[in-house]
């Protein structure tokens, strides 16, 4: 794998930070390339060297976080739901500005759908309908129920400015997953 020039990484990070900051101030549709250019302190041409447009920038930022969550799932696959959820909640906490913007505002409904799709994909690997509490239930229904509940709880947590610490969220959400999956 070739090494990426640090200047490129620095520029991309500045643009990602700029789009999040601007989205906290105004609607994504109202953000211009010039706004991004000014906030990130780069030329408009530099933005187009890295991204097709502001939608491509946002999409790549979203995919970056989904990919990180996927890696966390892979590393937590042998853990119980409480321990695995703690890892996720720590990630949510450390990327608070991104997740709160994406889930607690009208910032990017696309993210919520991507997050839900990701969770459906991951919970599908966990659900067992051949025995125990889920025997005889429809797998698709269980997976969608659990994934939707997970997104809804995390969304609620951000919308209410983290009413309790992330470790409390993780323990309780993990316990609910243990009961239902």
Secondary structure, DSSP 4 states (H G I P E B T S, - for coil): -PPPPHHHHHHHHHHHHHHHHHHHHS-GGG--HHHHHHHHT--HHHHHHH-SSHHHHHHHHHHHHHHHHHHHHHHTTTS-HHHHHHHHHHHHHHTHHHHHHHHHSSS-HHHHHHHHHHHHHHHHTT---SSGGGTTS-HHHHHHHHHHHHHHHHHHHHHTT-SS-HHHHHHHHHHHHHHH-
